[in-house]
Amino acid sequence: MPHPDYNYRAGVLIGSRGPAAGEQKNGPLSPRQSRDGALLEHTKADVELWHRHLQEAWTENTGGRNSETPTTHFISLYDPKMATVERAIAECREFLSQFSDRPDWNGGSLNFIFAGHGTTRGDLVLADAKLSPDQLMCWLAERQTLDGPSRKLQLVLDSCYSGMTLAQLMCHESHRTRVLLVDAFAAAMHDEKAWELTSLGHGALSYSMASVNSLNIGGNPNLALAIEIQDEEEIRKYLYRAAPNPVSYLTNADQHSLELTNGHSLSIKGLGTLDIFRQTTPDEICEHLEQLRSAANLGASNVRSIE
């Protein structure tokens, strides 16, 4: 079973503003705005949140090793241009390559996190251009040889239509040859916008995954007090995490987040799983996901395979 290289990690984290005004709606926890109108202050907050999460995960998995040479390197960019993103990814690749002769080397982990707007084609909207999934994967896989351990990729895409971005990355010729896309999270399916929670200052995916501790009713004094005094607003801040798909709950089912594990198991959180065991196409993946979403609403089987 493939897993990230926890010893050597680098990553590029991007927060970009949306190109339009965005759609406004209400939600159970906060008013919300679609990420075609993403505010830079919100996407920047997402980046800062994920940066802390990555550092904490590295410390947890390595024990916070004490070394003369740092073994993690994360670059945060805010509303960057295309050339800046290309340079940052190249810097991360070079950082990881210095450890390739170490005995515990397992290919290194390269993280890519994007908060902002994506297009229906799966492109990520930067300050001066649109970054296609094909170009992104080419940069992530560049200078990776076919011999030796594969570079491990971990992605977070808190952006509109990010299911299409993820599907194209999974179908790229470099996946499973030069690099291995091990784990990924996409905020929304290929036909859905992503939303940010305006009063909480985060995208729905980032807020649900990285900002709040796991639900613990018995050991959470704040939640216990809220229940005692019947503070419904405070109770909702904790109990939404008990929903099968917290992102869907926070957005009134306008958005369904996706999770890729072990490079082949793609799930709509809380609704079903698609196991992919052969080369496929983005359109085929999206078609199966649509069927999973529809079947779940009808109470049908929630496991499918592409074999």
BALOBA-1460 file (C-alpha; in Angstrom, 3 decimals):
// residues 307
<rec num="1" residu="m" x="0.000" y="0.000" z="0.000"/>
<rec num="2" residu="p" x="1.622" y="3.307" z="-1.066"/>
<rec num="3" residu="h" x="2.158" y="5.986" z="1.525"/>
<rec num="4" residu="p" x="3.841" y="9.399" z="1.623"/>
<rec num="5" residu="d" x="7.518" y="9.827" z="2.441"/>
<rec num="6" residu="y" x="7.131" y="11.352" z="5.894"/>
<rec num="7" residu="n" x="10.856" y="11.971" z="6.332"/>
<rec num="8" residu="y" x="11.416" y="14.385" z="3.443"/>
<rec num="9" residu="r" x="8.655" y="16.795" z="2.513"/>
<rec num="10" residu="a" x="8.324" y="19.974" z="0.501"/>
<rec num="11" residu="g" x="5.332" y="21.852" z="-0.755"/>
<rec num="12" residu="v" x="3.830" y="24.862" z="-2.468"/>
<rec num="13" residu="l" x="0.744" y="26.428" z="-0.896"/>
<rec num="14" residu="i" x="-1.217" y="28.981" z="-2.924"/>
<rec num="15" residu="g" x="-3.990" y="31.353" z="-1.973"/>
<rec num="16" residu="s" x="-5.529" y="33.215" z="-4.924"/>
<rec num="17" residu="r" x="-8.387" y="35.674" z="-5.228"/>
<rec num="18" residu="g" x="-11.378" y="34.869" z="-7.406"/>
<rec num="19" residu="p" x="-11.929" y="36.650" z="-10.739"/>
<rec num="20" residu="a" x="-15.620" y="37.540" z="-10.236"/>
<rec num="21" residu="a" x="-18.078" y="38.784" z="-7.636"/>
<rec num="22" residu="g" x="-19.219" y="35.325" z="-6.579"/>
<rec num="23" residu="e" x="-22.646" y="34.035" z="-5.621"/>
<rec num="24" residu="q" x="-24.029" y="34.687" z="-2.131"/>
<rec num="25" residu="k" x="-26.050" y="32.161" z="-0.123"/>
<rec num="26" residu="n" x="-26.808" y="31.303" z="3.477"/>
<rec num="27" residu="g" x="-25.577" y="28.187" z="5.286"/>
<rec num="28" residu="p" x="-26.147" y="26.402" z="8.601"/>
<rec num="29" residu="l" x="-22.998" y="27.834" z="10.172"/>
<rec num="30" residu="s" x="-22.216" y="30.951" z="8.172"/>
<rec num="31" residu="p" x="-23.228" y="32.975" z="5.118"/>
<rec num="32" residu="r" x="-21.213" y="31.724" z="2.161"/>
<rec num="33" residu="q" x="-19.806" y="32.901" z="-1.136"/>
<rec num="34" residu="s" x="-18.804" y="30.855" z="-4.177"/>
<rec num="35" residu="r" x="-15.075" y="30.746" z="-4.825"/>
<rec num="36" residu="d" x="-15.242" y="32.412" z="-8.226"/>
<rec num="37" residu="g" x="-15.452" y="35.414" z="-5.900"/>
<rec num="38" residu="a" x="-12.876" y="34.103" z="-3.403"/>
<rec num="39" residu="l" x="-11.463" y="36.798" z="-1.146"/>
<rec num="40" residu="l" x="-7.684" y="36.830" z="-0.797"/>
<rec num="41" residu="e" x="-7.974" y="37.203" z="2.975"/>
<rec num="42" residu="h" x="-9.909" y="33.917" z="3.081"/>
<rec num="43" residu="t" x="-7.627" y="31.947" z="0.764"/>
<rec num="44" residu="k" x="-4.605" y="33.313" z="2.640"/>
<rec num="45" residu="a" x="-6.169" y="32.072" z="5.890"/>
<rec num="46" residu="d" x="-6.594" y="28.632" z="4.269"/>
<rec num="47" residu="v" x="-2.915" y="28.562" z="3.297"/>
<rec num="48" residu="e" x="-1.822" y="29.499" z="6.804"/>
<rec num="49" residu="l" x="-4.093" y="26.810" z="8.210"/>
<rec num="50" residu="w" x="-2.689" y="24.106" z="5.937"/>
<rec num="51" residu="h" x="0.880" y="25.220" z="6.582"/>
<rec num="52" residu="r" x="0.385" y="24.652" z="10.308"/>
<rec num="53" residu="h" x="-1.294" y="21.324" z="9.582"/>
<rec num="54" residu="l" x="1.658" y="20.125" z="7.454"/>
<rec num="55" residu="q" x="4.192" y="21.111" z="10.080"/>
<rec num="56" residu="e" x="2.216" y="19.379" z="12.814"/>
<rec num="57" residu="a" x="1.832" y="16.231" z="10.684"/>
<rec num="58" residu="w" x="5.587" y="16.131" z="10.016"/>
<rec num="59" residu="t" x="6.340" y="16.485" z="13.726"/>
<rec num="60" residu="e" x="3.853" y="13.741" z="14.580"/>
<rec num="61" residu="n" x="5.229" y="11.298" z="11.992"/>
<rec num="62" residu="t" x="8.947" y="11.938" z="12.553"/>
<rec num="63" residu="g" x="9.059" y="12.955" z="16.199"/>
<rec num="64" residu="g" x="10.333" y="16.380" z="15.126"/>
<rec num="65" residu="r" x="13.790" y="15.043" z="14.211"/>
<rec num="66" residu="n" x="16.687" y="17.260" z="15.103"/>
<rec num="67" residu="s" x="18.987" y="17.584" z="12.114"/>
<rec num="68" residu="e" x="21.555" y="20.055" z="10.892"/>
<rec num="69" residu="t" x="19.804" y="19.980" z="7.525"/>
<rec num="70" residu="p" x="16.055" y="20.750" z="7.612"/>
<rec num="71" residu="t" x="14.058" y="17.996" z="5.930"/>
<rec num="72" residu="t" x="10.911" y="20.025" z="5.233"/>
<rec num="73" residu="h" x="10.489" y="23.065" z="3.022"/>
<rec num="74" residu="f" x="7.139" y="24.769" z="2.418"/>
<rec num="75" residu="i" x="6.559" y="27.867" z="0.269"/>
<rec num="76" residu="s" x="3.421" y="29.980" z="0.696"/>
<rec num="77" residu="l" x="2.325" y="32.203" z="-2.202"/>
<rec num="78" residu="y" x="-0.493" y="34.739" z="-2.273"/>
<rec num="79" residu="d" x="-2.143" y="35.683" z="-5.570"/>
<rec num="80" residu="p" x="0.963" y="34.574" z="-7.484"/>
<rec num="81" residu="k" x="1.652" y="34.710" z="-11.186"/>
<rec num="82" residu="m" x="2.328" y="31.597" z="-13.252"/>
<rec num="83" residu="a" x="6.113" y="32.045" z="-13.364"/>
<rec num="84" residu="t" x="6.278" y="32.384" z="-9.579"/>
<rec num="85" residu="v" x="4.435" y="29.085" z="-9.129"/>
<rec num="86" residu="e" x="6.742" y="27.332" z="-11.609"/>
<rec num="87" residu="r" x="9.834" y="28.586" z="-9.740"/>
<rec num="88" residu="a" x="8.421" y="27.560" z="-6.365"/>
<rec num="89" residu="i" x="7.696" y="23.997" z="-7.526"/>
<rec num="90" residu="a" x="11.185" y="23.760" z="-9.025"/>
<rec num="91" residu="e" x="12.677" y="24.947" z="-5.725"/>
<rec num="92" residu="c" x="10.778" y="22.216" z="-3.879"/>
<rec num="93" residu="r" x="11.953" y="19.545" z="-6.321"/>
<rec num="94" residu="e" x="15.550" y="20.644" z="-5.865"/>
<rec num="95" residu="f" x="15.150" y="20.674" z="-2.096"/>
<rec num="96" residu="l" x="13.959" y="17.065" z="-2.069"/>
<rec num="97" residu="s" x="16.629" y="15.841" z="-4.476"/>
<rec num="98" residu="q" x="19.427" y="16.563" z="-1.986"/>
<rec num="99" residu="f" x="18.217" y="13.652" z="0.177"/>
<rec num="100" residu="s" x="17.994" y="11.018" z="-2.584"/>
<rec num="101" residu="d" x="21.172" y="9.217" z="-1.462"/>
<rec num="102" residu="r" x="20.033" y="8.738" z="2.136"/>
<rec num="103" residu="p" x="19.240" y="5.184" z="3.255"/>
<rec num="104" residu="d" x="15.707" y="6.082" z="4.395"/>
<rec num="105" residu="w" x="14.847" y="7.876" z="1.145"/>
<rec num="106" residu="n" x="11.466" y="6.827" z="-0.277"/>
<rec num="107" residu="g" x="11.090" y="9.328" z="-3.101"/>
<rec num="108" residu="g" x="10.211" y="12.373" z="-0.994"/>
<rec num="109" residu="s" x="6.744" y="13.908" z="-0.642"/>
<rec num="110" residu="l" x="5.765" y="16.959" z="-2.656"/>
<rec num="111" residu="n" x="2.629" y="18.747" z="-1.446"/>
<rec num="112" residu="f" x="0.578" y="21.114" z="-3.567"/>
<rec num="113" residu="i" x="-2.239" y="23.081" z="-1.971"/>
<rec num="114" residu="f" x="-4.450" y="25.549" z="-3.813"/>
<rec num="115" residu="a" x="-7.235" y="27.722" z="-2.414"/>
<rec num="116" residu="g" x="-9.102" y="29.888" z="-4.889"/>
<rec num="117" residu="h" x="-11.109" y="29.457" z="-8.090"/>
<rec num="118" residu="g" x="-10.958" y="26.721" z="-10.693"/>
<rec num="119" residu="t" x="-12.638" y="26.530" z="-14.088"/>
<rec num="120" residu="t" x="-15.006" y="23.875" z="-15.468"/>
<rec num="121" residu="r" x="-12.022" y="22.546" z="-17.461"/>
<rec num="122" residu="g" x="-10.083" y="21.981" z="-14.240"/>
<rec num="123" residu="d" x="-7.673" y="24.896" z="-14.649"/>
<rec num="124" residu="l" x="-6.554" y="26.780" z="-11.530"/>
<rec num="125" residu="v" x="-6.956" y="30.559" z="-11.796"/>
<rec num="126" residu="l" x="-3.782" y="32.468" z="-10.950"/>
<rec num="127" residu="a" x="-3.170" y="36.226" z="-11.002"/>
<rec num="128" residu="d" x="-2.125" y="36.347" z="-14.665"/>
<rec num="129" residu="a" x="-3.078" y="33.001" z="-16.200"/>
<rec num="130" residu="k" x="-4.854" y="29.681" z="-15.798"/>
<rec num="131" residu="l" x="-2.745" y="26.717" z="-14.715"/>
<rec num="132" residu="s" x="-3.916" y="23.528" z="-16.429"/>
<rec num="133" residu="p" x="-3.777" y="20.141" z="-14.667"/>
<rec num="134" residu="d" x="-1.461" y="18.893" z="-17.428"/>
<rec num="135" residu="q" x="1.036" y="21.702" z="-16.870"/>
<rec num="136" residu="l" x="0.818" y="21.304" z="-13.101"/>
<rec num="137" residu="m" x="1.567" y="17.581" z="-13.284"/>
<rec num="138" residu="c" x="4.453" y="18.177" z="-15.688"/>
<rec num="139" residu="w" x="6.035" y="20.562" z="-13.173"/>
<rec num="140" residu="l" x="5.408" y="18.221" z="-10.241"/>
<rec num="141" residu="a" x="6.930" y="15.262" z="-12.120"/>
<rec num="142" residu="e" x="9.824" y="17.087" z="-13.793"/>
<rec num="143" residu="r" x="13.328" y="15.646" z="-13.345"/>
<rec num="144" residu="q" x="11.982" y="12.504" z="-11.726"/>
<rec num="145" residu="t" x="13.674" y="9.410" z="-13.157"/>
<rec num="146" residu="l" x="11.910" y="6.138" z="-13.812"/>
<rec num="147" residu="d" x="14.358" y="4.175" z="-11.648"/>
<rec num="148" residu="g" x="14.277" y="4.432" z="-7.884"/>
<rec num="149" residu="p" x="11.354" y="5.320" z="-5.610"/>
<rec num="150" residu="s" x="8.616" y="7.466" z="-7.138"/>
<rec num="151" residu="r" x="8.063" y="10.983" z="-5.896"/>
<rec num="152" residu="k" x="4.964" y="10.985" z="-3.701"/>
<rec num="153" residu="l" x="2.344" y="13.692" z="-4.345"/>
<rec num="154" residu="q" x="-0.239" y="14.958" z="-1.879"/>
<rec num="155" residu="l" x="-2.782" y="17.546" z="-3.017"/>
<rec num="156" residu="v" x="-5.459" y="19.782" z="-1.549"/>
<rec num="157" residu="l" x="-7.665" y="21.645" z="-4.028"/>
<rec num="158" residu="d" x="-10.077" y="23.992" z="-2.248"/>
<rec num="159" residu="s" x="-11.465" y="25.402" z="-5.476"/>
<rec num="160" residu="c" x="-14.447" y="25.275" z="-7.793"/>
<rec num="161" residu="y" x="-14.809" y="22.233" z="-10.079"/>
<rec num="162" residu="s" x="-11.737" y="20.705" z="-8.409"/>
<rec num="163" residu="g" x="-13.097" y="17.207" z="-9.050"/>
<rec num="164" residu="m" x="-12.231" y="17.786" z="-12.727"/>
<rec num="165" residu="t" x="-8.733" y="18.985" z="-11.789"/>
<rec num="166" residu="l" x="-8.173" y="15.860" z="-9.716"/>
<rec num="167" residu="a" x="-9.575" y="13.520" z="-12.382"/>
<rec num="168" residu="q" x="-7.177" y="14.927" z="-14.994"/>
<rec num="169" residu="l" x="-4.205" y="14.611" z="-12.641"/>
<rec num="170" residu="m" x="-5.130" y="10.986" z="-11.914"/>
<rec num="171" residu="c" x="-5.267" y="10.229" z="-15.643"/>
<rec num="172" residu="h" x="-1.982" y="11.950" z="-16.485"/>
<rec num="173" residu="e" x="0.711" y="9.773" z="-18.025"/>
<rec num="174" residu="s" x="3.156" y="10.684" z="-15.232"/>
<rec num="175" residu="h" x="0.898" y="9.290" z="-12.496"/>
<rec num="176" residu="r" x="2.200" y="5.844" z="-11.471"/>
<rec num="177" residu="t" x="5.269" y="6.198" z="-13.722"/>
<rec num="178" residu="r" x="7.349" y="9.185" z="-12.621"/>
<rec num="179" residu="v" x="5.283" y="10.195" z="-9.598"/>
<rec num="180" residu="l" x="2.588" y="8.666" z="-7.462"/>
<rec num="181" residu="l" x="-0.432" y="10.728" z="-6.516"/>
<rec num="182" residu="v" x="-0.986" y="9.070" z="-3.144"/>
<rec num="183" residu="d" x="-3.521" y="11.240" z="-1.355"/>
<rec num="184" residu="a" x="-5.638" y="14.157" z="-2.490"/>
<rec num="185" residu="f" x="-8.633" y="16.199" z="-1.403"/>
<rec num="186" residu="a" x="-10.865" y="18.112" z="-3.794"/>
<rec num="187" residu="a" x="-13.423" y="20.566" z="-2.444"/>
<rec num="188" residu="a" x="-16.119" y="19.933" z="-5.040"/>
<rec num="189" residu="m" x="-17.174" y="17.617" z="-7.827"/>
<rec num="190" residu="h" x="-16.481" y="18.447" z="-11.472"/>
<rec num="191" residu="d" x="-19.845" y="20.183" z="-11.888"/>
<rec num="192" residu="e" x="-19.944" y="22.074" z="-8.576"/>
<rec num="193" residu="k" x="-18.625" y="25.378" z="-7.336"/>
<rec num="194" residu="a" x="-16.684" y="25.488" z="-4.094"/>
<rec num="195" residu="w" x="-17.789" y="27.838" z="-1.336"/>
<rec num="196" residu="e" x="-16.119" y="29.861" z="1.397"/>
<rec num="197" residu="l" x="-17.715" y="30.628" z="4.750"/>
<rec num="198" residu="t" x="-17.664" y="34.395" z="4.955"/>
<rec num="199" residu="s" x="-18.090" y="34.843" z="8.696"/>
<rec num="200" residu="l" x="-15.546" y="32.094" z="9.474"/>
<rec num="201" residu="g" x="-12.991" y="33.274" z="6.914"/>
<rec num="202" residu="h" x="-12.195" y="29.929" z="5.239"/>
<rec num="203" residu="g" x="-13.147" y="27.696" z="2.369"/>
<rec num="204" residu="a" x="-15.617" y="25.008" z="3.426"/>
<rec num="205" residu="l" x="-13.123" y="22.202" z="2.733"/>
<rec num="206" residu="s" x="-10.255" y="23.831" z="4.632"/>
<rec num="207" residu="y" x="-12.479" y="24.761" z="7.561"/>
<rec num="208" residu="s" x="-13.934" y="21.260" z="7.873"/>
<rec num="209" residu="m" x="-10.604" y="19.436" z="7.595"/>
<rec num="210" residu="a" x="-7.960" y="21.483" z="9.322"/>
<rec num="211" residu="s" x="-9.414" y="24.183" z="11.536"/>
<rec num="212" residu="v" x="-11.470" y="22.396" z="14.176"/>
<rec num="213" residu="n" x="-10.515" y="19.492" z="16.412"/>
<rec num="214" residu="s" x="-12.269" y="16.181" z="15.926"/>
<rec num="215" residu="l" x="-15.692" y="15.857" z="17.437"/>
<rec num="216" residu="n" x="-15.408" y="14.741" z="21.065"/>
<rec num="217" residu="i" x="-18.678" y="15.263" z="22.879"/>
<rec num="218" residu="g" x="-17.648" y="13.722" z="26.169"/>
<rec num="219" residu="g" x="-14.295" y="15.480" z="26.431"/>
<rec num="220" residu="n" x="-15.146" y="18.895" z="25.019"/>
<rec num="221" residu="p" x="-16.085" y="21.336" z="27.791"/>
<rec num="222" residu="n" x="-17.175" y="24.051" z="25.330"/>
<rec num="223" residu="l" x="-19.570" y="21.691" z="23.588"/>
<rec num="224" residu="a" x="-20.821" y="20.305" z="26.904"/>
<rec num="225" residu="l" x="-21.577" y="23.831" z="28.112"/>
<rec num="226" residu="a" x="-23.310" y="24.719" z="24.846"/>
<rec num="227" residu="i" x="-25.552" y="21.668" z="25.175"/>
<rec num="228" residu="e" x="-26.304" y="22.517" z="28.806"/>
<rec num="229" residu="i" x="-27.415" y="26.064" z="28.037"/>
<rec num="230" residu="q" x="-28.981" y="25.101" z="24.678"/>
<rec num="231" residu="d" x="-26.797" y="27.438" z="22.617"/>
<rec num="232" residu="e" x="-27.824" y="26.159" z="19.187"/>
<rec num="233" residu="e" x="-25.300" y="28.225" z="17.234"/>
<rec num="234" residu="e" x="-22.396" y="26.959" z="19.356"/>
<rec num="235" residu="i" x="-23.666" y="23.369" z="19.176"/>
<rec num="236" residu="r" x="-23.725" y="23.538" z="15.364"/>
<rec num="237" residu="k" x="-20.058" y="24.588" z="15.349"/>
<rec num="238" residu="y" x="-19.168" y="21.159" z="16.718"/>
<rec num="239" residu="l" x="-21.879" y="18.784" z="15.564"/>
<rec num="240" residu="y" x="-21.513" y="19.525" z="11.836"/>
<rec num="241" residu="r" x="-18.386" y="17.374" z="11.991"/>
<rec num="242" residu="a" x="-20.565" y="14.354" z="12.751"/>
<rec num="243" residu="a" x="-22.158" y="14.697" z="9.282"/>
<rec num="244" residu="p" x="-21.023" y="12.081" z="6.713"/>
<rec num="245" residu="n" x="-19.778" y="14.901" z="4.473"/>
<rec num="246" residu="p" x="-19.166" y="18.031" z="6.589"/>
<rec num="247" residu="v" x="-18.439" y="20.104" z="3.475"/>
<rec num="248" residu="s" x="-21.809" y="19.168" z="1.993"/>
<rec num="249" residu="y" x="-23.516" y="19.999" z="5.275"/>
<rec num="250" residu="l" x="-21.845" y="23.407" z="5.483"/>
<rec num="251" residu="t" x="-22.950" y="24.263" z="1.931"/>
<rec num="252" residu="n" x="-26.493" y="22.833" z="1.952"/>
<rec num="253" residu="a" x="-25.389" y="20.029" z="-0.412"/>
<rec num="254" residu="d" x="-24.253" y="22.492" z="-3.103"/>
<rec num="255" residu="q" x="-20.765" y="21.015" z="-2.787"/>
<rec num="256" residu="h" x="-19.525" y="17.427" z="-2.269"/>
<rec num="257" residu="s" x="-15.874" y="16.951" z="-1.381"/>
<rec num="258" residu="l" x="-13.748" y="14.125" z="-2.791"/>
<rec num="259" residu="e" x="-10.933" y="12.163" z="-1.181"/>
<rec num="260" residu="l" x="-8.309" y="10.056" z="-2.976"/>
<rec num="261" residu="t" x="-6.436" y="7.463" z="-0.921"/>
<rec num="262" residu="n" x="-3.654" y="5.046" z="-1.898"/>
<rec num="263" residu="g" x="-3.616" y="6.432" z="-5.425"/>
<rec num="264" residu="h" x="-6.725" y="4.572" z="-6.616"/>
<rec num="265" residu="s" x="-9.637" y="4.802" z="-4.156"/>
<rec num="266" residu="l" x="-11.698" y="7.913" z="-4.864"/>
<rec num="267" residu="s" x="-14.626" y="8.644" z="-2.591"/>
<rec num="268" residu="i" x="-17.391" y="11.196" z="-2.341"/>
<rec num="269" residu="k" x="-17.200" y="11.627" z="1.390"/>
<rec num="270" residu="g" x="-20.206" y="10.038" z="3.046"/>
<rec num="271" residu="l" x="-21.787" y="8.873" z="-0.225"/>
<rec num="272" residu="g" x="-19.631" y="6.188" z="-1.817"/>
<rec num="273" residu="t" x="-16.317" y="5.040" z="-3.254"/>
<rec num="274" residu="l" x="-14.944" y="4.524" z="-6.756"/>
<rec num="275" residu="d" x="-11.991" y="2.108" z="-7.000"/>
<rec num="276" residu="i" x="-9.869" y="2.681" z="-10.110"/>
<rec num="277" residu="f" x="-7.664" y="-0.225" z="-11.185"/>
<rec num="278" residu="r" x="-6.910" y="0.581" z="-14.835"/>
<rec num="279" residu="q" x="-6.079" y="3.498" z="-17.072"/>
<rec num="280" residu="t" x="-9.173" y="5.610" z="-17.604"/>
<rec num="281" residu="t" x="-10.274" y="9.089" z="-18.673"/>
<rec num="282" residu="p" x="-11.401" y="12.150" z="-16.708"/>
<rec num="283" residu="d" x="-14.853" y="11.942" z="-18.311"/>
<rec num="284" residu="e" x="-15.248" y="8.297" z="-17.262"/>
<rec num="285" residu="i" x="-14.257" y="9.119" z="-13.689"/>
<rec num="286" residu="c" x="-16.702" y="12.029" z="-13.558"/>
<rec num="287" residu="e" x="-19.508" y="9.901" z="-15.025"/>
<rec num="288" residu="h" x="-19.032" y="7.238" z="-12.341"/>
<rec num="289" residu="l" x="-18.940" y="9.905" z="-9.627"/>
<rec num="290" residu="e" x="-22.206" y="11.364" z="-10.909"/>
<rec num="291" residu="q" x="-23.760" y="7.900" z="-10.712"/>
<rec num="292" residu="l" x="-22.461" y="7.468" z="-7.164"/>
<rec num="293" residu="r" x="-23.950" y="10.790" z="-6.134"/>
<rec num="294" residu="s" x="-27.321" y="9.948" z="-7.680"/>
<rec num="295" residu="a" x="-27.375" y="6.394" z="-6.324"/>
<rec num="296" residu="a" x="-26.601" y="7.575" z="-2.810"/>
<rec num="297" residu="n" x="-29.617" y="9.858" z="-2.916"/>
<rec num="298" residu="l" x="-31.723" y="6.809" z="-3.779"/>
<rec num="299" residu="g" x="-30.142" y="4.596" z="-1.128"/>
<rec num="300" residu="a" x="-28.448" y="2.287" z="-3.659"/>
<rec num="301" residu="s" x="-25.045" y="0.562" z="-3.499"/>
<rec num="302" residu="n" x="-22.215" y="2.958" z="-2.762"/>
<rec num="303" residu="v" x="-19.186" y="1.098" z="-4.168"/>
<rec num="304" residu="r" x="-18.142" y="1.093" z="-7.844"/>
<rec num="305" residu="s" x="-15.033" y="-0.002" z="-9.707"/>
<rec num="306" residu="i" x="-13.222" y="0.813" z="-12.934"/>
<rec num="307" residu="e" x="-11.366" y="-2.435" z="-13.743"/>
